[in-house]
């Protein structure tokens, strides 16, 4: 439940409690880009892509490291492909345009290249990985 400086506390409390009333778990966040999940997720995916830009590690090694080392069910590049590289691109583009001084918001070169080629991940059959429908294959590069 998003709370701004203009949100009436009574309205906020009613909305927050309503979420529980319908059997969901409420969380609260200020009005920040991406709120909680995407504000944490997109910079994480971006950092994995920047590692590829710099040649720090391979697609496979980045993803395996985050699965085994951080307990993620899939690595960040696998997840970016699954979400859609175009979706990642447009989120980052909007954030970098609106918040140019925020160091967490940066557009990786590899993401620009994949957009130009139309390699958008699972939905096009190729991104960081090759895809056969929902089945992920080997790394594409």
ABEGO torsion letter per residue (X at the ends): XBBBAABBAAAAAAAAAAAAAAGBBBBBBBBBBGEAAAAAAAAAAAAAAAAAAAGABBAAAAAAAAAAAAGBABBAAAAAAAAEAAAAAAAAAAAAAABAABAABBBBAAAAAAAAAGBAEAAAGBBABBBBEABBBBBAX
